[in-house]
Amino acid sequence: MKSFFKDVFKRMAVTLVSTILFVVLSVFLFQSMVSSLFQEQKDDPIEGSFLVLDLSMNITDRPSGLDLEDLTREALTNERKPPSFHLREIVVAIKKASSDPSIRGIFIEGGFMPDGYGCGYGAIKELLFAIELFKESGKQVIGFYSDPTQLDYLVYSICDELHMNPSGTLILNGLANEQIFLAEAFDKYGVGIQVVRVGEFKGAVEPFTSTAFSEENRLQISRLLDLRWDDYVGTISENRDLAESELKDLLKQNFLLSPEVCKQIGLVDQISTYGEILDRLKTLGSEDAESEEFARVELIDYVDRPLSSADIEGTEDNKGTQIAVVYVEGAIVDGMGDDGISVGGGEIAKRIREVSKDDNFKGLVLRVNSPGGSVSGSDAILSEVSRIKEKGIPVIVSMGAVAASGGYWISMDSDKIFAGEQTITGSIGVFGLIPNLEKMAESFGAYWDVVKTHASSDIMGVSRAKSDLELEVVQKHVERIYDRFLDLVSQNRDLNVTRVSEIAEGRVWMGVDAYELGLVDELGGLEDAITFAAETAGVVDYKVTEFPKVKNSFDLLTDALQVKYNNQKVARYSSSWEDIIEETKFYMNQVSHFNDPRNSYSLLPWYRGRFGF
């Protein structure tokens, strides 16, 4: 009998070892296969090539890289999702092209395909700045469009030579922030919403409790839109060498512009078919003998993006002096996870700890593109920012398109805050949103019952409305958090608490206003923040390491074992019905991610990545 069990255990051990070896080998083969699919040998650009900047993409702040779901869809259906690039890799590629003798210029075509918090106005302005620096090298930027959105045209306006399709149109009809209000819908279906809040500018809860904008909220949104429109018209006027006042007057009379009108007033240089622009590029650059068209290099082939684990581990990016860039993009939730739509405070805190444990990192840049969210999640990030500073590592904040509410909270205790002129920030306020589904459940014949040790043991549940006493307790909790928020701003921005109270109350500010008010230190972009972090740390020769790191083929196997809750549609144009459905889904998705353990939030729910556009 003893020998029998010995034999059984021996066979089990052999089977276990064989299984482990099989899994390891499978992973290796899987990685090699995917790497071979994506890592074709990149040929050097042909002399006289144009770097093609196809705007048919989503520009995010954070790196994303490969996606197993998209890879599988492409393999099975030949359907390719618009590519996603993060801002810094595009900026670095454009900078490289400016000194590459093989690159004759940049050719811009296509139109943005925004998703989530991508293609924010702040990111597009930083892209414009990179193209402007490219032009200083003496190389040309050529563009061609048919029916651009206003955000597309902002990029096109910087072209040295801009061509428009004879059948195209350009619409410059200003900016709007339209949103749906769900108060009556909630009431109709028996969903109760109880709110505790602080601040006169209480727009954060209005989508869930009102049927229209309050006057206070309308005031601040109007201010933001006016500033953004002035910046937009001013930018394209400067790029196209037009008088800003004359352009504004013209657009009041006619905002849907034909190719002939666009050429007449100087918004384009030539009216050309796509075939004609291809011939023009061949004349300006050189011909690709194989395709018999202009020599070109695609952005995906020009960016420095590692596509395998071997690439990542084998580069110098993980050796020597480094500056870390940690991205916080999306609504902040409590816990882990990061998909660009929402990001866990625990996840970001973990990445900051990873940086603090590595002696190679001499500085940290926290890039924030977030409307805020969970107070608990935001505080987890702020706590780690304070801890890494205690180690002598300078922390610089770079605000992207938005860094409001919790996004502003996590920026406190940094050594310096950089914001774009059009960054939406501030919103120093706190609210508690307490839903209950009692009436809705009753309408379906469903009822709750509870056994508890205290009258308020079930206060965090959704089965009943909260009593006046309970709301008073929660209100005091929210006021305490708000007071802490004010103290954080007062101490870290060197402002009197009374002064902070005057500019707080949940009010949202544009970057230019925030700078004047002392809420931020400098107006600048991500590269400015990185440079300053290095200067503060006293380093000259350094590498930049980004978190999250670009996904590689090895990561696809991990993705295969995870369930992704978000699969947002990416569409360039949509019908009004689709807009209504997507808007409702947006708010329902927000409610589903209200996971703060104390139902306390510092959030700007009405913000969209393309605010106004």
N, C-alpha and C positions, 0 to 999 in steps of 0.2 A: 504493500500500500504506500509506503514511504517513497519508493522509487517511482510509483505512479504519479504522485503529486509533484515530485521533482521534475518529472518529464513534462507535466502539464505547465508548471511555472516556467520551465525552460522554453517551451514552445510559445507561451504568452510573451516572454521577454523578447524572443526573436521576432515575433509578430509586431510588438510595440516598436522595437528599434527599426524594423523594416518600414513601418508606417511613417515614423519620423523622418527617416532618410528619403522616403518617397515624397513627403510633403516639402521638405527642403529642396529636393531636386526639382519638383514641380514649380515651386516659387521661382527658382533660378531660371528655369526654362521659360516661364511666363514673362519674367522680367526681360530676358534676352529677346523673346519674340516681339514684345511691345516696343522695346528700344530699337530693334531693327526696323520696325514699321515706321518709326518717327525719326530715327537718326540717320537719314540718308546723308551721304557725304555732301556737304555744302560746298559747291564750287565758288571760287572767288568771283565777285561781280565783274562783268565785262567792262572794259574801259568805256566811260561815257554813259554808264547806266543811271537810271532814275530809281530812287527808293520810292516804292509805291506805298502811300499812306491811305489805305482803303478804310474809310470811316465806318464801314459796315461791321462794327464791332461794339463791344461793351468795354468801356474804360473804367476799371475799378481802382481803388487805392491799394488794396491788398493783393498779393500774388494769389493765383489759383492754380494754374497749370493744367495738367491732364485731368479728364473726368471719365470714369469708366462707363457711366451711362451714355455719355455723348459718343465715346469711342465705339460702344456696342451698337448704338443706333446707326452710326455712320457705316459700320461694317455690314450690317444687315439690310439697311434700306438705302444706302448711298446718300442719306440726308445729313447734311453737315450743319450743326448749330453755328451761328455767328461766333467768331472767335472772341475770347476775352483776354485783354491785355491789362496789366496794371501800369499805372501812370509812370512810375520810375523807369521801367524797362523801355518804354517808348522814348522817354526823355534821354536816357543813356544812348539808345540806338541813334537818335537824331544827332546827338553830340558827336558820336563816332562817325556818322556820315559826313559831318561838316569837315572833318580832316581826312577822310578817305579819298585818295586821288582817283579812285575808280568811279565814285559817285558824282554825277554831273548836277543833280538837283533832286528835288522831291516832287512827286506827282500825287495830288490829292484827288480822290474820287469817292463816290458812295455816300452813305448817310448812316449816322449812328443808330445802333440797336440797343437802347438802354435796358438794363435789367437791375432790379434791386436798388442799391444806392450808387450804382455806376453812372458815369457820364454827368457827374455833378458839375455845376457851373464853375466852382473853384478849380476842379481838376482840368477843365477845358481851358481856363485862363492860364494855368501853368503849362499846358501843352502849347498854347499860343506863344508864350514867352520862350519856350525851347525852339520853336520854329523861327522866331525873330532872331535869336542868337545864331541859328543856322544861316540865315540870310546874310548876316554880317561877315560870313566867310566868303561872300561873293558868288555863291551858288544860287540858282534860281529855284523858285517854288511855283509850280504850274498847277492849276486846278480846273476841273470840269464837273459841272453839275447839271441836273435836270430839274428836279423838284425838291430842293433842300428844305429841311425844317429850319427854324430860326437859329437853333443851336448849331446845326450843320454850317449855316452861312457864316456864323461867327468865325469858324476856322477858315472857310473859303476866303473870307475878306482879306486875309493876310497874304494871299497869293500875289506874286509879281505879275503874273499873266493868268487871268481868269476867263474861262470859256463857259458859255451857257448853251445848252441844247435848244435848237430852234422851237421845239414843242414844249419847252419847260416853262415853269412859272416860279416866281419867288414871292412868298407871302411874309410880310413884316407887319403883323397886326398887334404887336404889343404882347404883354404878359398877363396871365390870369391865374388865380389860385382858386379853383372850384373844388368844393368838397361836399360830401353827403353827410346829412345829419340823421341820426338813428333814434332819437328820443321817442318819437311817436311809434316807430316800428317796434321798439322794445316794449313800449307800453301795450301796444295792440296784441303782442304775442305773450304778454305776461312776464316779461323779463324786467325785474326791478333793478334800478341802479341808484345806489346811495353814494354820495361823494363828500369827502372832506378835503379841504384845500386851503392854501394860503396865497394871497396875492391878488391885486386888482386885475392884472392881465391873466385871466383864468381860461385862456383858450385851450389849454391842454385837455380839458374834460368836455368841451362843448360838443364834439362829434357824438358823444354818448348821452348827453343830457339836454340838448337844445335842438331847435329846428332851424336856426340861422346863426350867423356870426353875431357875437355881442359887439357893441360899439367899440369897446376897448380892443378887442381882437381885430376887428376890421381896421382900426386905426394903425395898429402895428404891422399888419400884413400889407396894408396900402403903402406904408412907409418903405417896407422892404422891397415891394414890387417897383415902386418909383425909383429907388436907388439902383435897383438891378437894371431897369430899362434905360436909365440915364447912362449907366456904365456900358450897356450893350450898344446903344446908339453911338456913344462916344468912341467906343473901340472900333466899330466898323467905319465910322466917319474918319478916324485917324488912319486906319489901314487903307481906306480907299481914297484918301486925300479929298474929303468932302467937308463942306460946312455943316456942322452938327445941327444948327438951328434950321437951316434950309431943308435938311433931310427930314427932321421932325415935322416941319410944316407940310412937306410933300406927303409924308405917310399919313397925315390926318385926312388928306384928300383921297389918296389911293394907296392901299396897302397890298393889293394883289397885282403884282407887277409882271408884265410881259417881257420877253427877251429884249425887244426893241426899246422899251422904257428903261430897263436895267442898263442897257448900253448907253442910252442917251444921258442918263444922270451919273454914270460912272460906277455903278455897282458891279458891272462886268466889263471886260475889255473886248471880247469877241463873241460872236454867235457862231457856234460850230457844231457839226455833227460829231459823234464819237469817232467815226472813221477819220475825220479831219484832224481831231486832236491827236490821234495815234500817229498820223503822218507828221504832225508838227513836232511831237516828241522825238521822232526818229531824226528829224532835221536838227533839233537842238542837241541831241545826244548822239547815240550811235545805234546801228542796226544789229539785232541778234540774228546771225546767219541761219540758225536753226528754225526760229519761229517767223523770220522775215518781218518782225515788228520791232518796236523800239526796245533796246536793251533795258531790262528791268530786274529789280530784286525786290521780292516781297518782304514785308515787315517781319513775318513769322520766320523767315530765313535769315534775318539780319539781327534780330534781338539775341542777346546772350542769355539763353534759357537752357539750363541743364535738363536733360531728358532721361537720365538714369541715375541710379544710386551711385554708380561708379564715378559719374561726372561730378556729383555733389561732393563725395568724400575725397575725390582726387584733386580738387582745385585748391588754390591757395586761400579761398574765401573762408575756410575754417581754420586757418593758421595765421599767426601773427596778430598785430594790432587791429582791432575791429571796432566799428561803430554799429550798434544794433538799431534797427528800425522795427518797432513793434506796431503793427496796424490794429486799430480798433475801428472796424467798419460794420455798421448795422446797429440795430436797437440792442441795448445792453440788457441781458437777462441774468438771472441768478444761476450759477452753476457753470457747467462746461459747454463746449460746442462752439463752432465758428463756421458759418457758411456764407458770410457776406451779407446776409439778410438780418440775422441776429447773432450776437456774440456773447458768450458767457463770461461774466466777470472772473470766475474761477479759472477759465482758460487763459485769459490775458495775464492774470496774476501768476499763473504757472510759467508762462513764457518769460515774464520779467524775472522770476526767480532763476530760471535757466540762464539768463544773461548774467545775473549777479554772481552765480557760482563759477563762471568762467573768467579767469584773470585776463584773458585776451581782450575782453570787452572793456573799452575805456570810456565809452559814452553811450547814452540811450536816447533815441528820438522816438517819442510816442506820437504816431500819426493818427489823428482822430477824425473820423468821418461818421459821426453818430448823433442822432437826435436825443440820445439819453435812454432812460429806461428804469430798470430796477435800482432802487437806492442801495440795496444790499450788494448787488453785483457791481455797481459803481464804486462803492466804498471798498470792496475787495481789491479793486485795481489801485485806488488811491493809496491804500495801505502798503502795497508792494512798491509803489513809486517812492513813498517816504522811506521805506526800508533800504532800497537800493541807493538812495541818496546818502544814507548814513554810512555807506561803504566808500563814499568819496567819488561815486560815479555820477557825473552831471546828467540831468534829465531835461531834455528840451522837448516842448510840445509843438507839433506842427498841425494846425487845424486845417482840415480840408474844406469840403463844401459846407459841412455843418458840424458844429461842436457845441450843442446846446444842452441845457438841463444836465442830465448825468454826464453828457459829453464834456460839459464845462467843469463839472464836479471833479472828474478824474484828472483834469488839467491843473488843478491846484497842487501846490507844493513842488512844482517844477521850477527849474532855474530860470527858464525863459519861455514865453509863449509867442509863437509866430502864427499869424492868421492872414488869410488872403483878404483883400479889400472887400470881396463879396462873400466871405465866410459868414454863415448865419450862426450866431453864438449868443451867449447869455442865457436867457430863460431860467433865471435863478428862482426856482419855485419848486414846491412839492405838493403832490396830491395823493389821495387815497381813493381808489375806485373799488366799490364793494357791490358786486352783483348778487342777485338772488333769483332763483328760478321757481319759487314756490307756486306762483299763480300759473305759470306756464305748465308746470307738472300737473297741477290740479285739472287743467283743461283736458289733459289726456288720461285723467283718472289715476294719476300716480301721486303718492303721498310719502312724505318723510316722517320718521319718528326717531327719537334720540333718547338715550339714557346718558346722563352726565353728572359730574360732581360739582359743577359750578354753573351758574346761570349763563355764563358766557363761554363755556367750554367749546361750543361750536361756532364761535364768532367768525372763524375763517372759512366756514362752510358756505354753501350757496342755497341752502334749503329754506331760509327765512330772512325776513327783513330784520335789520338790527335796531335795537331799542335806542331811545334818545340818550340814555346813560352810556350805552356802548359807543354811540357816535361821538359823544363828548370825550370819552377816553381816547378814541382813535384820533379825534381832532387835536387833542393835546400832544399825542405822539407825532403827528404830522408837523405841528408847530415846533416841537423840539427839534425835529430833523431840519426844518427850515432855518431855525436859529443857528444850528450847526453849520448849515450851508453859508449863511451870512458871515459867521465867524471865520470859516475857511477862506472866503473871498477877502474879508477884511485883513486877515493876517498875511495872506500870501500875495495880495495885490497892494498892500500898504495903503489901504483906504479906511477911513473912519466907518464904523458900523452904520451910523446914521446915513452916511453917503451911500453905502452899499444898499441900504434899505430903499433909498430913493430910486435907484436904477435897477432894483431887483423886481420883486412882486410878479415873477414869471414873465417879465417883458423880454422880447427877443430883439437883438441888435444886429445890424450888419457890421462887417469887419471894420469899416472905416469909422463907424460910430463907436464901436467897442474900443478902438485904439484911442480915440479922443477921450473916452470915459476912463481909460486906464484899466480896462478889463483884459487887454492883451498888451504885449510889450513892443512887438515889431510887426510890420506888414511885410510878408514874404511867404515863399513856398517851401516845399519839402527840402529842396536842395540847399536853400538858405539855412534851414534848421540843422541839416546834417553838417554843413560847413562850420556853423557856430558850435555845435557839439564837439567837433574835433578841436577847434580852437580853444574851447573851454577846458578840454581834457589835456591840452598841450601836445597833441599829436599831429604829425604832418603826413606821414606815409601810413595809410590805413585802408582796410577793406570795409565795405558795407555789407552787413548780413541782415536779411529781412526775415521777419516772423509774421505770419506763417511762411515757411519755405515753399518754394514752387514744388508742386506735386510732381513726382516722377513715376516711371513705369512700375516700380516696386510698390508704390502707394496704392496703385489701382487694385491690388489684391485685398488690401485693407478696406478700401471703399466697397468692394464686392460684399463684404461681410457686414456692412452698415446699412441701415434703413434711412433714407433721406426723406424728411417730412416736407420739404419744399421743392416744388417743381414749377416755378413761375413761368408763364408764357412770355416769350420774347417776341414782340411784334413792333414793327416800325409804325404802322398805321392801324387803327382800330375803329370800329363803328361806335356810335354813341351807346348802343346797347351793351357792347363789350366793355365800354368804359364804366358803365353803371355796375355791371357784374364784378369787374376787377376792383372797383372802388369799395364795394361791399365786402369782397373777399379780403381786401387789404385790412379793413378794420376788424373783421372777424379773426384774421390771422394775428393782429395785434393783441386782441383780447385773449386768444389762446396762449400767448406768450407772456401774459401778465402773471409771472410766477414768483414775485417777491414774497418772501415768507411773512411779511407784515403788510402786504398789499399797499406798499408805499412806493411812489414812482416820481422820478424827475425826468419828464419825457415831453417831447414836442410831437404829438401824434399826427398833426396835419402836415408835417414836412414831407416832401417828396424829393428824391434825388435830383430831379430836374425842376426844382421849385420855380414856378412861373412859366416854364416852357411846356 
